[in-house]
Amino acid sequence: MKKQNLIKKMMIALAVFIISIQSVNANENKLDELSQKFNYFFNCFKKHIEEEVEKTKEFQVKKWKEAKNQNRKTFKLVQHKLSGFFSDFPNPKGDKQ
């Protein structure tokens, strides 16, 4: 099933490639125009990917800060509960006050 889908995608890609090549003549103007279109497309694609990477980095930084704050709060809560629990035990060295 996956192999059939891969073959279909390859056939479609090959067909698109052949169709796009046939429209290019030996005329330099058309070749320049086509190269400009491809450059524009790739620049837009590159810009989009860079923006997504930046958004992902910002999101990760934000989530890491939230997780660190949550861990700090949880640690303080557990530390407070444990100090209250252990304060009921007698001092092993004796009560010297």
Secondary structure by P-SEA (a helix, b strand, c coil): caaaaaaaaaaaaaaaaaaaaaaccccaaaaaaaaaaaaaaaaaaaaaaaaaaaaaaaaaaaaaaaaaaaaaaaaaaaaaaaaaaaccccccccccc
